[in-house]
Amino acid sequence: MTAIVTVSRGPSPLILSMPHPGTGVPPDIHADLNERGRLVEDTDWHVRALYAFAERFQPTIVEAHLSRYVIDLNRDPSGVSLYPGQATTELVPTTTFDGAPIWASTPDAAEIARRREAYFEPYHEALKAEIVRVKAAHGYAVLWDCHSIKSAIPRLFPGTLPTLNLGTNSGASCAPAVEAAAIAAMARQPVTQVANGRFKGGWITRHHGRPDDHVHALQMEIALSAYLSEEAPPWTFDAVKAATLQSALSSIIAAALDAAAKSERSRP
């Protein structure tokens, strides 16, 4: 069976959360998907390769290996929508982001509860454990939640998504200085961008981001067009396109880390 989550520990205050790069589907669940669902097209493709540059920061990486169609690790486990009044997908998605059904046999409440215990909880337990460990070592942690998505999904947002979409739950998930530094660094990059626009941060950012408890969480949603050859199968990573994006992300993360360190030192 595909692993649920792997953790690569680093010595720095930075934790990279990667909840959606996986394509694994347990056989019993795969049998219930329809032909469209088995394409697992809403994967955050090649996120680990995209963030290879982050080795310079010596981060801890918490990476999921199952498809978000099994269960979405960035949704409220109670089932409450993170974006009331706006289209989204559920804890266990019933459709693609485009709205196409993905199940031949739709999971019922008991199956959703089973998946929550078997797949959702282990990821968040691993992430929580690393936050505790990093805080014990440094006194604080910077949690960077890594995401990507198609640049055009009319059901979710109008027009074309900016390349970089920074989310801090409208400033609630990290210290103001950390948010300001990240936004300022992002503004200097030669790509389209927005802070707390359509994507303000999902469950991971909102749940684990606790600046009063020394955990600064930021989500970065990236348009797939910025680093793939084409936003379609076989979802090929384009190293040349990615280089500009990686340089931008490196600058933003560096600014957030520096601001977090200064903010923590200045606290009474």
Rosetta silent file (secondary structure, phi, psi, omega in degrees, C-alpha in Angstrom):
SEQUENCE: MTAIVTVSRGPSPLILSMPHPGTGVPPDIHADLNERGRLVEDTDWHVRALYAFAERFQPTIVEAHLSRYVIDLNRDPSGVSLYPGQATTELVPTTTFDGAPIWASTPDAAEIARRREAYFEPYHEALKAEIVRVKAAHGYAVLWDCHSIKSAIPRLFPGTLPTLNLGTNSGASCAPAVEAAAIAAMARQPVTQVANGRFKGGWITRHHGRPDDHVHALQMEIALSAYLSEEAPPWTFDAVKAATLQSALSSIIAAALDAAAKSERSRP
SCORE:     score description
SCORE:     0.000 S_00000001
   1 L     0.000  144.592  176.212    0.000    0.000    0.000 S_00000001
   2 L   -62.206  137.152  177.417    1.121    3.577   -0.705 S_00000001
   3 L   -60.673  149.879  178.426    2.467    5.336    2.389 S_00000001
   4 L   -79.985  -46.605 -176.070    0.127    7.896    3.933 S_00000001
   5 E  -153.257  143.971  171.036    2.753   10.445    4.944 S_00000001
   6 E  -124.254  149.081  179.847    6.522   10.762    5.116 S_00000001
   7 E  -123.102  125.953  173.563    8.512   13.194    7.211 S_00000001
   8 E  -112.489  111.110 -173.289   11.980   14.473    6.300 S_00000001
   9 L   -85.166  137.789  174.389   13.368   16.309    9.292 S_00000001
  10 L  -125.812  165.303 -174.063   15.558   19.393    9.015 S_00000001
  11 L   -88.146   -2.742 -173.984   17.235   21.537   11.685 S_00000001
  12 L   -91.883  174.820  176.819   15.680   24.909   10.810 S_00000001
  13 L   -75.263   -6.502 -173.819   12.437   26.582   12.018 S_00000001
  14 E   -87.208  130.973  172.552   10.831   26.018    8.582 S_00000001
  15 E  -119.409  124.921  174.346    8.256   23.277    8.011 S_00000001
  16 E   -99.786  118.906  175.645    6.980   22.615    4.492 S_00000001
  17 E   -97.604  128.618 -179.352    3.552   20.981    4.450 S_00000001
  18 E  -128.334   85.494 -174.116    2.679   19.162    1.200 S_00000001
  19 L   -84.215  -15.706 -170.014   -0.841   17.720    1.523 S_00000001
  20 L  -126.994   18.791  178.564   -1.792   17.255   -2.132 S_00000001
  21 L   -84.230   -8.273 -173.698    1.113   15.997   -4.313 S_00000001
  22 L   -77.547  150.633  176.368    0.117   12.344   -3.902 S_00000001
  23 L  -121.563    2.411 -177.962   -1.566   10.202   -6.534 S_00000001
  24 E   -70.002  142.317  176.303   -1.938    7.007   -4.505 S_00000001
  25 L  -139.884  119.756  177.027   -5.374    5.440   -4.095 S_00000001
  26 L   -54.913  145.136 -174.455   -5.973    2.284   -2.017 S_00000001
  27 H   -53.634  -40.173 -178.442   -7.369   -0.536   -4.202 S_00000001
  28 H   -66.783  -34.059  178.173  -10.790   -0.641   -2.523 S_00000001
  29 H   -76.128  -39.322  178.494  -11.240    3.104   -3.038 S_00000001
  30 H   -57.202  -36.921 -178.964   -9.880    2.971   -6.595 S_00000001
  31 L   -65.141  -24.195 -178.586  -12.597    0.466   -7.460 S_00000001
  32 L   -90.719  -11.798  177.116  -15.259    3.010   -6.478 S_00000001
  33 E   -76.090  148.007  172.145  -13.867    5.847   -8.620 S_00000001
  34 L   -85.615 -176.743 -176.206  -15.245    6.397  -12.112 S_00000001
  35 L   -60.210  -40.273  179.328  -13.030    6.845  -15.166 S_00000001
  36 L   -67.055  -43.073 -178.787  -12.659   10.592  -14.583 S_00000001
  37 H   -61.894  -33.993 -177.766  -11.849   10.130  -10.918 S_00000001
  38 H   -69.957   -9.186  175.807   -9.057    7.665  -11.676 S_00000001
  39 H   -79.006  -14.438 -177.290   -7.197   10.447  -13.494 S_00000001
  40 L    38.102   49.599 -170.011   -6.660   12.212  -10.114 S_00000001
  41 L   -70.981  -19.293 -178.244   -6.336   15.397  -12.145 S_00000001
  42 L   -90.651   24.222  174.492   -6.607   17.823   -9.223 S_00000001
  43 L   -67.228  147.863  170.674   -3.248   16.726   -7.835 S_00000001
  44 L   -83.836   85.693 -167.542   -0.719   19.406   -6.852 S_00000001
  45 L   -64.840  132.675  170.250    1.656   18.109   -9.497 S_00000001
  46 L    58.386   32.216 -179.420    5.429   17.926   -8.838 S_00000001
  47 H   -64.198  -38.464 -179.913    5.347   20.044   -5.689 S_00000001
  48 H   -63.269  -40.938  177.837    8.331   18.218   -4.185 S_00000001
  49 H   -67.002  -39.917  179.694   10.392   18.924   -7.317 S_00000001
  50 H   -59.985  -40.663 -176.507    9.244   22.534   -7.375 S_00000001
  51 H   -91.150   17.999  177.414   10.397   23.065   -3.788 S_00000001
  52 H   -59.334  -31.037  179.371   13.781   21.395   -4.294 S_00000001
  53 H   -59.384  -25.354 -173.128   15.318   24.877   -3.965 S_00000001
  54 H   -70.700   -5.222  175.432   14.188   24.959   -0.319 S_00000001
  55 H   -54.991  -29.429 -179.553   17.043   22.658    0.689 S_00000001
  56 H   -61.587  -24.415 -179.027   18.987   25.863    1.335 S_00000001
  57 H   -92.063   -4.190 -179.057   16.669   26.510    4.298 S_00000001
  58 L    51.842   55.294 -174.746   17.137   22.993    5.756 S_00000001
  59 L   -81.973  166.219  161.925   13.392   22.543    6.293 S_00000001
  60 E   -90.739  136.776 -179.373   11.331   19.746    7.722 S_00000001
  61 E  -120.521  124.790  176.101    9.037   18.369    5.006 S_00000001
  62 E  -111.915  111.226 -170.068    5.731   16.651    5.767 S_00000001
  63 E  -123.637  128.071  176.146    4.475   15.084    2.531 S_00000001
  64 E   -87.734  151.935 -177.139    1.266   13.163    1.821 S_00000001
  65 L  -120.219   -8.354  177.328    1.225   10.361   -0.741 S_00000001
  66 E   -93.915  150.770  178.528   -2.469    9.619   -1.214 S_00000001
  67 L   -63.319  147.826  175.077   -4.632   11.501   -3.683 S_00000001
  68 L   -63.021  -17.158  176.573   -6.850   14.293   -2.394 S_00000001
  69 L   -71.072  -22.789  174.521   -9.727   12.271   -3.884 S_00000001
  70 L   -68.528  -53.045  171.646   -9.213    9.747   -1.078 S_00000001
  71 L  -164.907  142.826 -176.861   -9.615   12.548    1.474 S_00000001
  72 L   -92.483  112.129 -175.776   -8.661   16.210    1.342 S_00000001
  73 L   -72.191   -6.536 -178.476   -6.143   16.963    4.078 S_00000001
  74 L  -112.821   25.367  175.723   -6.748   20.707    3.723 S_00000001
  75 L  -115.267  153.763  176.476  -10.470   20.715    4.508 S_00000001
  76 L   -61.638  122.351 -176.994  -12.214   21.158    7.852 S_00000001
  77 L   -64.909  -16.727  176.222  -12.693   17.595    9.151 S_00000001
  78 L   -75.660  -13.556 -178.524  -16.139   18.558   10.478 S_00000001
  79 L    94.081   -3.872  178.894  -17.244   19.126    6.889 S_00000001
  80 L   -69.746  137.019 -179.476  -17.854   22.867    7.331 S_00000001
  81 L   -68.632  137.358  176.090  -16.942   24.888    4.228 S_00000001
  82 L   -79.493  -17.313 -178.361  -13.842   27.066    4.499 S_00000001
  83 L  -131.023   73.448 -177.735  -15.307   29.422    1.897 S_00000001
  84 L   -55.382  134.310  178.895  -19.019   29.845    2.674 S_00000001
  85 L    85.317   -6.163  179.424  -21.024   30.906   -0.348 S_00000001
  86 L  -116.459  150.186  177.805  -18.260   29.960   -2.788 S_00000001
  87 L   -64.792  140.365  176.762  -17.822   26.783   -4.800 S_00000001
  88 L  -159.089 -176.108  173.517  -15.341   24.340   -3.330 S_00000001
  89 L  -114.704  163.021 -170.086  -14.830   20.605   -2.830 S_00000001
  90 L   -90.366 -179.217  176.265  -15.587   18.597    0.277 S_00000001
  91 L   -55.656  -48.045  166.065  -13.553   16.674    2.848 S_00000001
  92 L  -111.311  105.002 -173.800  -14.010   13.692    0.550 S_00000001
  93 L   -59.216  142.151  173.741  -14.556   15.340   -2.834 S_00000001
  94 L  -101.138  -14.528 -179.177  -17.549   14.241   -4.887 S_00000001
  95 E  -140.234  168.460  167.587  -16.408   16.103   -8.011 S_00000001
  96 L   -71.075  171.729  174.417  -13.342   17.510   -9.717 S_00000001
  97 L   -59.350  -28.705  179.422  -12.665   21.214   -9.263 S_00000001
  98 L   -77.636  -10.018  178.921  -14.480   21.646  -12.583 S_00000001
  99 L    98.846    6.297  179.134  -17.577   19.981  -11.145 S_00000001
 100 L   -81.759  133.078  178.479  -17.361   16.601  -12.915 S_00000001
 101 E   -58.850  144.306 -178.130  -18.451   13.599  -10.782 S_00000001
 102 L  -118.788   -3.826 -175.687  -15.551   11.326   -9.769 S_00000001
 103 E  -115.554  138.198  167.173  -17.294    8.362   -8.115 S_00000001
 104 L   -80.777  -32.407  176.423  -19.091    5.331   -9.501 S_00000001
 105 L  -133.153  105.864 -173.221  -20.148    4.653   -5.906 S_00000001
 106 L   -68.594  131.835  179.485  -20.228    7.781   -3.754 S_00000001
 107 L   -60.367  135.898  177.346  -18.705    7.372   -0.253 S_00000001
 108 L   -91.607 -178.667 -175.286  -21.300    7.456    2.542 S_00000001
 109 H   -60.688  -38.836 -179.953  -20.921    9.011    5.997 S_00000001
 110 H   -65.881  -39.970  178.800  -19.457    5.846    7.507 S_00000001
 111 H   -68.055  -38.846  177.204  -16.838    5.596    4.772 S_00000001
 112 H   -62.917  -42.246  178.248  -15.915    9.264    5.153 S_00000001
 113 H   -63.252  -39.844  178.031  -15.474    8.736    8.906 S_00000001
 114 H   -62.115  -44.153 -179.377  -13.291    5.693    8.232 S_00000001
 115 H   -67.377  -36.214  178.092  -11.074    7.658    5.859 S_00000001
 116 H   -59.494  -45.745 -179.557  -10.811   10.530    8.288 S_00000001
 117 H   -69.676  -41.101 -173.325   -9.434    8.186   10.960 S_00000001
 118 H   -79.512  -31.649 -170.671   -7.260    6.144    8.601 S_00000001
 119 H  -124.067  -38.567 -178.416   -5.796    8.873    6.386 S_00000001
 120 H   -72.003  -51.372 -175.583   -6.630   12.399    7.594 S_00000001
 121 H   -61.140  -41.721  179.856   -5.595   12.039   11.225 S_00000001
 122 H   -60.167  -36.850  178.762   -2.155   10.489   10.559 S_00000001
 123 H   -65.366  -47.815 -176.717   -1.111   13.429    8.385 S_00000001
 124 H   -71.468  -30.136  173.633   -2.180   16.028   10.915 S_00000001
 125 H   -65.700  -41.717  178.386   -0.690   14.071   13.799 S_00000001
 126 H   -64.657  -42.871 -179.993    2.634   13.970   11.938 S_00000001
 127 H   -64.869  -44.491  179.191    2.441   17.677   11.164 S_00000001
 128 H   -61.109  -41.063 -179.661    1.542   18.543   14.756 S_00000001
 129 H   -62.418  -38.866  179.549    4.430   16.428   16.057 S_00000001
 130 H   -71.558  -35.213  175.637    6.898   18.280   13.839 S_00000001
 131 H   -62.181  -44.842  178.591    5.536   21.662   14.921 S_00000001
 132 H   -61.041  -44.676 -178.708    6.025   20.636   18.556 S_00000001
 133 H   -64.022  -45.672 -178.637    9.563   19.392   17.822 S_00000001
 134 H   -66.190  -40.771  176.849   10.583   22.505   15.888 S_00000001
 135 H   -62.090  -38.287  179.079    9.127   24.802   18.549 S_00000001
 136 H   -63.995  -33.135 -178.460   11.071   22.912   21.218 S_00000001
 137 H   -81.649  -36.230 -171.552   14.276   23.480   19.260 S_00000001
 138 H  -118.495  -14.744 -175.875   13.750   27.105   18.208 S_00000001
 139 L    90.467  -10.914  179.908   10.941   28.514   20.314 S_00000001
 140 L  -160.985  168.909  176.939    8.791   29.019   17.218 S_00000001
 141 E  -141.272  147.734  171.603    7.974   27.481   13.839 S_00000001
 142 E  -113.884  113.829 -178.813    7.202   28.817   10.366 S_00000001
 143 E  -100.655  117.113 -179.974    4.738   26.545    8.568 S_00000001
 144 E  -110.532  113.667 -175.595    4.657   27.012    4.794 S_00000001
 145 E   -94.868  117.310 -169.122    1.754   25.121    3.187 S_00000001
 146 E   -96.189  122.867 -178.825    2.585   24.204   -0.422 S_00000001
 147 E  -141.490  159.232  169.989   -0.180   24.058   -3.037 S_00000001
 148 E  -149.370  162.238 -173.449   -0.795   24.373   -6.768 S_00000001
 149 E  -161.229  157.355  176.271   -3.862   24.443   -8.996 S_00000001
 150 L   -57.763  145.986 -175.778   -4.955   24.922  -12.599 S_00000001
 151 L   -77.836  -14.681  178.238   -4.780   28.558  -13.632 S_00000001
 152 L  -136.395  112.891  175.879   -8.325   28.569  -15.039 S_00000001
 153 L  -140.304   88.979 -174.053  -11.253   26.911  -13.233 S_00000001
 154 L   -53.678  -31.620 -179.648  -14.439   28.894  -13.962 S_00000001
 155 L   -65.580  -29.685 -175.847  -16.382   27.032  -11.273 S_00000001
 156 L   -99.503  -33.125 -177.561  -13.985   28.267   -8.574 S_00000001
 157 L  -159.547  150.928  179.842  -12.855   31.691   -9.788 S_00000001
 158 L   -78.739  152.579  172.936  -13.292   34.030  -12.762 S_00000001
 159 L    66.020 -147.843 -177.506  -10.576   34.589  -15.341 S_00000001
 160 L  -108.798  133.041 -179.157   -7.005   33.441  -14.833 S_00000001
 161 L   -69.867  140.174  172.135   -5.501   32.891  -11.403 S_00000001
 162 L   -58.457  158.346  179.056   -2.378   34.909  -10.508 S_00000001
 163 L   -61.280  -48.076 -177.829    0.834   32.893  -10.417 S_00000001
 164 E  -112.337  129.812 -179.262    1.307   33.390   -6.669 S_00000001
 165 E  -130.248   96.952 -177.090   -1.592   33.355   -4.214 S_00000001
 166 E   -87.387  133.890  178.716   -0.461   33.943   -0.636 S_00000001
 167 E  -128.508  132.519  177.626   -2.900   33.144    2.166 S_00000001
 168 L  -130.995   25.310 -173.342   -2.655   33.978    5.862 S_00000001
 169 L    52.572   47.130 -179.481   -6.337   33.674    6.785 S_00000001
 170 L    55.342   38.427  175.609   -6.496   37.437    6.328 S_00000001
 171 L    93.343   -1.971 -175.658   -3.614   37.954    8.744 S_00000001
 172 L   -84.971  -17.848 -171.352   -4.801   35.603   11.498 S_00000001
 173 L   -96.928   -2.319  177.062   -2.393   32.710   10.917 S_00000001
 174 L  -152.005  166.437  178.792    0.939   34.510   11.368 S_00000001
 175 L   -63.231  146.997  179.501    2.383   37.602   13.022 S_00000001
 176 H   -53.744  -37.712 -179.192    1.691   40.877   11.171 S_00000001
 177 H   -66.681  -34.287  178.900    5.406   41.381   10.562 S_00000001
 178 H   -69.203  -45.950  177.399    5.706   37.956    8.936 S_00000001
 179 H   -60.151  -46.736 -177.954    2.744   38.600    6.652 S_00000001
 180 H   -61.776  -40.920 -179.694    4.050   42.067    5.735 S_00000001
 181 H   -66.672  -41.868  179.388    7.528   40.754    4.934 S_00000001
 182 H   -64.620  -42.854  179.744    6.170   37.960    2.756 S_00000001
 183 H   -66.019  -40.846  179.362    3.861   40.325    0.869 S_00000001
 184 H   -64.554  -42.284  178.271    6.653   42.877    0.357 S_00000001
 185 H   -66.412  -38.620  178.408    9.023   40.215   -0.951 S_00000001
 186 H   -63.769  -37.905 -178.605    6.300   38.840   -3.223 S_00000001
 187 H   -63.668  -21.823 -179.492    5.650   42.308   -4.627 S_00000001
 188 L   -86.073   -3.080 -175.894    9.244   42.448   -5.865 S_00000001
 189 L   -90.174  147.789 -175.807    8.867   39.311   -7.981 S_00000001
 190 L   -84.279   45.496  179.840    8.271   39.418  -11.761 S_00000001
 191 L  -137.892  159.432  176.371    5.066   37.340  -11.607 S_00000001
 192 L   -70.377  151.498 -169.814    1.382   38.034  -11.065 S_00000001
 193 E  -161.642  159.985  173.581    0.345   37.798   -7.436 S_00000001
 194 E  -158.729  148.965  174.689   -2.256   38.406   -4.762 S_00000001
 195 E  -113.708  130.633  179.198   -2.440   38.105   -0.992 S_00000001
 196 L    52.324   46.783  175.021   -5.594   36.744    0.669 S_00000001
 197 L   -90.169 -123.300 -179.483   -7.535   36.733   -2.573 S_00000001
 198 L   -62.194  -33.232 -178.170   -9.575   33.707   -3.648 S_00000001
 199 L  -114.555  103.782 -176.553   -7.338   31.447   -1.537 S_00000001
 200 L   -95.026   -2.573 -174.546   -6.852   32.755    2.001 S_00000001
 201 L   117.311  133.492 -179.278   -5.513   29.504    3.426 S_00000001
 202 L   -90.936 -156.423 -175.543   -7.191   26.182    4.003 S_00000001
 203 H   -60.880  -39.156 -177.079   -7.614   24.031    7.103 S_00000001
 204 H   -62.127  -49.945  179.481   -3.874   23.494    7.578 S_00000001
 205 H   -62.658  -45.671 -175.179   -3.074   27.205    7.667 S_00000001
 206 H   -72.338  -36.500 -176.324   -6.112   28.085    9.753 S_00000001
 207 H   -80.462  -43.441 -175.364   -5.865   25.208   12.200 S_00000001
 208 H   -91.110  -21.072  179.534   -2.115   25.065   12.809 S_00000001
 209 L   -73.444  110.355 -178.620   -1.325   28.772   12.407 S_00000001
 210 E  -138.514   80.465 -176.411   -1.236   30.182   15.940 S_00000001
 211 H   -58.757  -31.522  177.693    1.043   33.233   16.095 S_00000001
 212 H   -67.475  -21.112  177.748    0.231   33.776   19.791 S_00000001
 213 H  -106.705   20.416  172.442    1.574   30.264   20.346 S_00000001
 214 L    70.705   27.389  173.794    4.669   30.939   18.189 S_00000001
 215 E  -120.841  114.802 -177.588    3.469   29.121   15.051 S_00000001
 216 E  -105.861  112.586 -175.485    3.397   31.291   11.922 S_00000001
 217 E  -113.597  134.510  176.917    1.524   29.631    9.046 S_00000001
 218 E  -134.818  140.119  174.663    1.308   30.790    5.428 S_00000001
 219 E  -107.356  137.641  172.750   -0.242   29.068    2.426 S_00000001
 220 E  -122.169  113.290  174.812    1.074   29.511   -1.103 S_00000001
 221 E   -98.311  127.494 -173.912   -1.228   28.467   -3.936 S_00000001
 222 E  -120.085  135.979  175.230    0.588   28.468   -7.284 S_00000001
 223 E   -68.296  127.271 -178.403   -0.844   28.383  -10.798 S_00000001
 224 H   -58.400  -27.275 -179.525    0.308   25.189  -12.498 S_00000001
 225 H   -61.164  -18.590 -176.535    0.970   27.151  -15.683 S_00000001
 226 H   -78.435  -15.882 -177.686    4.002   28.698  -13.965 S_00000001
 227 L  -144.287    4.072  173.925    5.977   25.458  -13.827 S_00000001
 228 E  -107.302  152.742  176.029    4.372   22.806  -16.042 S_00000001
 229 L   -64.402  -36.188  179.618    4.844   22.418  -19.777 S_00000001
 230 L  -157.385  143.779  179.350    1.063   22.154  -20.079 S_00000001
 231 L   -83.936   58.856 -178.064   -1.833   22.015  -17.613 S_00000001
 232 L  -162.830  161.624  177.781   -2.902   18.628  -18.922 S_00000001
 233 L   -54.587  139.968    9.780   -1.664   15.036  -18.877 S_00000001
 234 L   -91.893   22.469  173.928    1.098   14.006  -18.557 S_00000001
 235 L    56.316   55.222 -172.696    1.543   17.097  -16.330 S_00000001
 236 L   -79.391  129.373  176.291    5.210   17.515  -17.271 S_00000001
 237 E   -69.687  131.352 -179.877    7.494   19.545  -14.999 S_00000001
 238 L  -111.073  102.460 -174.651    9.249   22.343  -16.920 S_00000001
 239 H   -64.108  -32.944 -179.228   12.545   23.116  -15.188 S_00000001
 240 H   -68.603  -48.574  177.127   13.170   26.241  -17.257 S_00000001
 241 H   -62.557  -39.107 -175.818    9.800   27.786  -16.419 S_00000001
 242 H   -66.760  -27.033 -174.665   10.125   26.675  -12.823 S_00000001
 243 H   -58.398  -44.353  178.345   13.465   28.422  -12.308 S_00000001
 244 H   -63.021  -42.715  179.520   11.917   31.910  -12.219 S_00000001
 245 H   -64.479  -42.890 -179.480    9.207   30.710   -9.873 S_00000001
 246 H   -63.362  -38.724  177.267   11.691   28.978   -7.587 S_00000001
 247 H   -62.956  -41.865  179.175   13.766   32.137   -7.306 S_00000001
 248 H   -64.303  -47.226 -179.315   10.642   34.093   -6.361 S_00000001
 249 H   -62.476  -39.492  179.489    9.527   31.540   -3.778 S_00000001
 250 H   -60.996  -42.367  179.642   13.004   31.400   -2.267 S_00000001
 251 H   -65.659  -39.909 -178.271   13.017   35.168   -1.753 S_00000001
 252 H   -69.313  -44.549  178.969    9.552   35.152   -0.169 S_00000001
 253 H   -63.468  -42.017  178.811   10.309   32.288    2.196 S_00000001
 254 H   -59.163  -42.353  179.845   13.608   33.902    3.195 S_00000001
 255 H   -65.461  -41.056  179.393   11.779   37.138    4.018 S_00000001
 256 H   -65.519  -41.465  178.977    9.145   35.312    6.066 S_00000001
 257 H   -64.561  -43.685  179.815   11.776   33.389    8.012 S_00000001
 258 H   -63.054  -43.665 -179.892   13.784   36.517    8.735 S_00000001
 259 H   -65.803  -38.828  179.368   10.689   38.399    9.888 S_00000001
 260 H   -64.100  -42.936  179.469    9.575   35.501   12.089 S_00000001
 261 H   -61.879  -44.268  179.892   12.995   35.348   13.773 S_00000001
 262 H   -66.925  -41.246 -179.854   12.978   39.101   14.414 S_00000001
 263 H   -63.207  -41.409 -179.845    9.377   39.073   15.609 S_00000001
 264 H   -68.819  -37.154  179.476   10.061   36.278   18.058 S_00000001
 265 H   -66.744  -28.782 -176.608   13.175   37.965   19.414 S_00000001
 266 L   -86.187   -6.337 -178.515   11.238   41.158   20.076 S_00000001
 267 L   -74.036  143.273  179.528    8.463   39.477   22.063 S_00000001
 268 L   -67.373    0.000    0.000    8.441   40.104   25.808 S_00000001
